[in-house]
Amino acid sequence: MKIEVWSDYVCPFCYIGKRELEKAIENTGFKGKIDVEFKAYQLDPTSPAESDESMYTALARKFGSSEEQAKAQTEGIAARAKEVGLHYDFDKMTPANTFKAHRLSKFAGEHGFEKEMTERLLKAYFEEGMKIGNTDVLVSLAKEVGLEEAAVRDLLTDDQFATEVLADIQQAREIGVQGVPFFVLNEKYAVSGAQPTSVFEQAIKQVAEEEGLRPGLKMMGSGESGVCKDGQCEL
């Protein structure tokens, strides 16, 4: 089964939705049998690469509210994030342009680190307040997941993988994506938003039933005591 996920690294519900999907995959027993592919999307392509403006000021300006109202709004989002084990720190967050981060993710995918890079970028922004539009920050994060510094710096000072990022965004327009996160299962069903785990479970089971897929076995007990294999028995 394939699940395509359109998301942006400054979208708070994208990280929450990622966790809900992961829980659903685990709960349904399809871990290791589902290929999750992340697709690029930009909520605000005009945003500067990095800014020192507080998130509360930015949100107040965007929605025409007070900073106090903006802060109250983020408190609700942070509470929702905490339900899935995430600890958002809006006090540290600042606006950022995510185009470089998306290019980095595409590059990481070419080297087998897409999942690790996606998770690291989201954690860096929402829990650590890092400036993910900054080249040096991105290079540091890429090194953490196992990518080569020189290659990453070359990537970020050039326009490599820009075409791939723009293609994801264009594809989103073509299939009618108007907000993220947006999940497409086997090019047949779509789930919009950070839905509860149960919604993802239902969607996964529906596709699995139609495709004749069976979940993996759930192991009971722990350890391998009392097992014979390869001519040896563990007593």
ABEGO torsion letter per residue (X at the ends): XBBBBBBBAABAAAAAAAAAAAAAAAAAGABGABBBBBBBBBABAABBABBABBAAAAAAAAAGBBAAAAAAAAAAAAAAAAAAGBBBBAAABBBBBAAAAAAAAAAAAAAGAAAAAAAAAAAAAAAAGBBAABAAAAAAAAAAAGBBAAAAAAAAABABGAAAAAAAAAAAAAAGBABOBBBBBGGABBBBEBBBAAAAAAAAAAAAAAAGBBBBBBBBEBEABGBBBGGBBBX
